[in-house]
């Protein structure tokens, strides 16, 4: 007998909505989340140290979500780090998680993985220096701690997080030295047409840009950071104009800009560690952020009882996430034979309509072929194991073309992040050398733990004197 009918992993917009839908139908559920409070990245809760702060649409939506969860009396375990997912001999899902230093195991008939997305950063020389953080990491600082990354900040990369990050730094009293945009003005103009499905969000973005313009912040369109300079901390960056493929040009505009911090990001990747460990099929779609678990509109995977909701099933954006969560819950409830059959045509239509805005913004972050050419031989690709591009290329050129072979030969992806920072970049380098497609290159094999575990939690408490030690063998 299972502990729960359904376990939802992730309490962001999709996971929380899925949990509430399943609870209302009478399912026995457990909601697990690695964060201290529900809301995910988009609706991240403020730190308890923040006494008061101006309300934003995100904080209002996040506060309502957290309030609704409490009203439903959902069993929600925070600070829960899921590390294992597998089917047991009774054909139930077994989930292992760490909470407050202790390991726990629970079983369920169905899982909804709502693990969201993780940011992608294509490194250059100096990316590992203190003072360099991702755009998404910067937004976490803003939302949770109302803190800027430095006194003088450069914002670089592509997509809407670029403009949002610059605006938030200004709003919080920081200084933005420059914005370095891979996208051109034309790219933004075309994307804006597709974003007209959400005129409220488009208008909000326009107000951000207006404040940036009023502050006279230099914007370098169709440009990229080529090198980050500093000994023990970032001191300045070199930038260059790029061609249509996003490769730095050998001629044209080049500048050095001084700063003590750099926020740099190149879009989002679906966070697929959980569904990989559960052995679901994954496909590569650049327009959806790269590798994502394969699902239908209801989040059904090809594994019975396994569902995915939100950006881990393809980057559709925050607007579509609640609908995707509710649809996944409906499908899971149908699998569990709980509740009544619902007419979902309108819900699917709303999800697809909301996804149009998210897909338009994701389109701005699709990497072009020349982008990886800007990563120098000395650039550190795997920060955990300090593996450079030069080391990766040597390993790939020696015949290690599979992700597992590259990992085995260089330790790229073996560190605490489990490859979340480096696997995508390593695959891009592999692609340039081997000529294979990303689908042909594939993914590394997923093994537990999918998140680091402390030795103290694994060992727990035991007495060495109780260990059975055999007597020495006779001479």
N, C-alpha and C positions, 0 to 999 in steps of 0.2 A: 504494500500500500504506500502511495506517495505521500510526502509531507504536504505538498501543495498541488492544486490543479495547474497553476500557471505561475511561472517566475518571470518577472520583467527585469532586464538588466539595463540600467540607465534611467535616470529620472529627469531627463530634459523634457522638451515640449512633446516629443513623440511618446517616450516611455511613460510619462506621467498620465497622459491622456489615455493610453492603452490600459494602464492600471486602473484608472477610474471607471472606464467602460466595462472592464471585466468584473470589477467589484460590484457595480450596480446590477449586473446580471446574476450575481450570486456565486461567482467563482471564488475559491479559496486561493488567494494570491499572496506573493511576496515581491516587494519592490526593492531591488538592490541598487545602490549608487555609490560611486567612489568619492563623491563630493560630500561636504558637510551639510549641504542643503540642496533641495531640489531646484531645478531651473536650467541645468545645463550651462553651456557657454553663453548662449544668447540671453537667457533670463537669469544670469548668475546673481546670487544674493550678495548684498553688501556685507562686509566684515562687521562683526559685533562691535568693533572699536569705532565704527562710524556712527556718531550720535544722530546726525541729521544730514540730509543731502537733497538737492533738487530732484523731483520726480521726473523720470524719463519714460517713454512708452515701454521700454524694456523692464524697468523696475516695477511699473504698474502691472504689466502682464505677469511678471515673475511672482510678485506678491499675491496676486489672485490665484495663480497656479498652486503656490504653497498653501494658501488658505483652503482651497478646494480639496487638496490631498488630505489635510487634517480633518476636514468635515466628513470625508468618506471613511475615516478610521482605517486607512490602509496600513498594513504592516510594512513600514518603510524603514529599512536599515541603512543608515548613512555611514560614510567612511568604510564601506564594504568593498574590498578589492577582490574581484572575481579572478581566480587563477586557474581553475580547471572546469571543463565541461565535457561530459562523456555519457554515453548510454550504458546503463548497467544490465545485468543478466535478466532483469524483470522488464526490460524495454522501457525503463523510465530514465529521464534525464537526471544525472547526478551533477550538482554544481558545488564546487569548493570555493570558499571565499575567506578572506582574512578580515577580521574586525576586532579592533582594540587589542591587537597583538595575539589573538587566538584564531586558530583555524576552525572552520565550520563546514559541514557537509549537509546539503539538503537535496531532496528529490522532488521531481515534478513530472507531470504528464506532457506539458508544453512549455516552451520558452519563447519570449519575445525579446530579441536583442535590439536594443535602441541605444547603441553606443556612439552615435553621432559621427563627427569628423575630427580629423587632426590636421594641423597645418603642415604645409610643404614649404621648405626653404631650400633653394638651390645655392649651395655655398660657393664662395670665392675665397681666395687667400685672405686670412684674417677673420673669417666668420666665427671662429671659436673664441675670439677675444672677449673678455668681460665688457659689458656695455652694448653687446649685440644681442637683440632678442627678436623673436618673430612678431609679426603683426597681430596674430591671434593671442599670443602671450601678452602683448601690450594691452589689448582690449580687456584681458582678465585683470590686469593691474588697475585699469580705469574703473571697471564695473565693481570690483570687489573692494578695492582699497583707495580709490580716488587719488591714485599716485601716478606721476609721470615717470618715464624711464630714465630721465636725466635732465640736466639744465639746458643743454642745446642738442636737439635731436634731429636726425635726418630720417625721413620716412621713404622707404623704397620698395618697389615690387609692382604688383598688378592687382586689378580688381577693386571692388568697393571698399575693402578694409583699408586700402591706402588712404582714401579720402576721410573715412571715419576716424582712423587713427590720428591723422593730422588735426582734424577738427577737435577731437577729445583732448589732445595735448594743449591746444589753445584754450579750450573751455576750462581746463584745470589750472591755467596760469603758466603753462610751460612755453618754451620757445621752439619753433620748428625752423631749422636752418634752411631746409630745402625738401622738396618732394621730387623723387626720381621715379617716373612712371614708364614702365615698359609699354603700356598702352598709348596710343596716339589720341589726339582730339577726335579724329574720325572714328576710331574704335568706340569711344565713349558716345559719340553722336548716334552711331548705329545701334549700340546697346540700349540707349535711352528710348528708342522707338519700341523695342521689345519689352521695356520696363513699364510701358504705359498701362499695363494691366493693373498696376498698383500706383495710381497717380499720387496717393498720399506719401508713399515711400520715395517716389521720384522727386516730389516737391521737397521732402525732408533732405534728400541728398543735395538738391540745388541750394538749400539754405546753408548746408555745411560748406559747399564750395564758395558761396558768396562770402562767408566769413573768412575763409582762407584767402580769397582774393583781396578782401579789405585789409587783411594783415600784411599784404604784399610779400607773401612767401614765394620765393622762386620755384617755379615748376619746370622741370626738365622732361618734356614729353618725349616719348619714344627713345628712352635712355635707360641705362642700367649701371649698377655699381660693379666695377671691375676689380677693385681691391680695397681691403680695409686695412688701414695703416695704424700701427701702434706697437709698443713693446709689451706692457702689462695691461693695457686698456686701450680701447679705441681712441685715436686722436684725430683722424680724418679719413675720408674715403676718396678714392678716384672714381670718376664716372665717365661714361662714354656714350655717344649716340649709337643707336643700333639700326640694323637694316630690317627689312620686312620679315626676316626669319628670326629676329631678336638676337642676332649675333653682333657683338661690338665691332664697329667699323674701324678700319685701319686709318681712316682719315676723318676729318670733321671734328665736331665739338668734343672736347675733353676738358674736364675740370677736376680740381682738388677742392674739397669742401671740408672745413674743420667742424668737428662736433665731438661731444663726449658720449653720445649714444646713437644707436642706429636700430630702427625698427624695420625689419625686412621680411617679406613673405611673398609667396608665389602661388596662392590659392590653397585649397583644402583637398585632402584625400579622405575618402570614407575610412572610418576606423573599423577594420574587418577582423581583428584578432579573435574575437569571440566566435564569429561564424566560421572562420577558418578552422579553429580548434574543433568545432562541431562537425567539420567535414562537409559543409555545404559547397555547392558549386559557385565559383566566382568568375566574373567576366571583366574585361578591360574596356572601358568606354571613356575616352578623353572628355567628352561633353558632360559626363556625370562625375568628374573628378578623378577618374582612373579606375583602379580595381575596386569592385563592389560586389556584394553578394547578389546572386541572381534571384529575383523575386517576380511575382506578378503584382497587380495593383493592390492586392490584399496583404502583401508582405510574405506570401507563402514561398518557402525555399523548396529545394528538392529533397529535404530531410523531413520525414513525418514528425509533426509536432514542433518544428523549428520555424519561427517567423522573424522577420526583420522590419523595423519601423524607423523612419528617419533617414538621416544622411549617410548612415553606414550602408544603406541600400541604394546609394547614388545621391549626389548632392542636388537636392531639389529646393533647399532653403528652409528658413524658419517658418515661412507662411504655410508651407505644405505639411510641416511636421505633425501638428495636431491631428490633421485628417488622416495621415498615414498611420499614426498611432491607433486611432479609433478603428480604421479598416483592419489593421493587423489583429486587434482585439476581437473584432467580429469574426474573423476567420478562425482564430484560436478557439473561441467559444463554440463555433460550429464543429470543430474537430473534437472538442470535449463533450459535445452534446449538452451544452448548458445554455439556457435562455431561449428566446424566440428567434425565428428567422426574420431578418430585416431586409427591406428594400434599400439597396445601397447605391443605386444608380446616381442619385443626386450627390451623395457623398463622394463618389469617385470623380464626378464632374467637378466638384468644388476643389478636390485635391489637385486635379490636373490644371485647373485654372490658376490656383495659387502657385503651382510649380513653375508657371511661365516666367514669373519674375526671378525666381531662384536660378532657373536655367539660363536666363539672360545674363545674370551676374557671373555665373560660373563660366560662361563663354569667354568672358574677359580674362580668365585665368588659365585657359588652355595653353599649355606650353608649346612654343614653336621649335622647330628642329635646331635652330641655331643657339638656343638658350644654353644648352650644356657646353657649348664651345667656350663660353665665358668663364667656366670653371677651370682654373689653372692646375697644372700637375702637382703643385705644392699644396693645393687646397685640401683641407681635412674633410673627408666625406663622412666617415664614421667617427663622431666625436667621442663616444664611449671608449673605443679602442684605438683612437688616434691613427686611423687608416687614411692615407692620402689617395688622391686620384692616381698618382704615379704607381702606387702599390697595387691598386685595383686593376689598372690597365695591364700591368705586368702579369698578374694572375690570369686575367681573361685571355691575354695573348698567348699564354702557355697552354690554353685549351680548356680552361674552367669556364664554360659558357652558362651553366645552370646556376641559379641563385644559391642552391645548396653547396655547389662546388666552390663558388666564390667565398661564401661564408666560411666554409671549412678551411680554405687556404689562407684567408686573410684575417679571420675573426670579425669581419664587417657584419654587424647585426647581432653580435653575441653579447653586447653590453647591457646595461640596465634598461635601456629604452626598447630592447628587443627588436631593433631594426626599424622602429617607427620613424626615426629621423633620416636614416640613410638608405633603406632598401630601395625606395623609389629612385633616388639619385644614382645608386649603383646600377639599377636596371637601365637607366638612360645612358650611362656610360657603356654598359654591355651592348646596348642597341647600336651605338655608333661604331663599335668595333666588330661585332658579329654580323650586323645587318639583319638580325632577326626582329620580328615584331614583338611588342610587349606580351601579346597573348602566347607567342611561341616561347618566349623567355620564361614566362610563368612566375610563380611565387615560391618563396621558401616554405619548407614544411613547418607547420605549426605544432609546437609541443608545449606542454605545461612546464613551468608556470607561465602564463601569458603576461603576468606582472611580477616584478621581483618580490620575493618573500624573505623575511628575516630568518636567520638560522634559529633564533630563539623560538620563533613560532613553530618551526618544523620539529625542533628537538623537544619543545615543551619541557615539563619537569619530570625527571626520572632519577633514580639512584643508581650510580654506576655499580654499586655493590650487588644490585639485583640482576645485573646482566649475567646470563649463563656463559661462563667461560670454561671450555673443555680443559681437562687435565693435559699436561704436556705429554707428547708421544714418547714412549720408551725408547731409550738409545739402543 
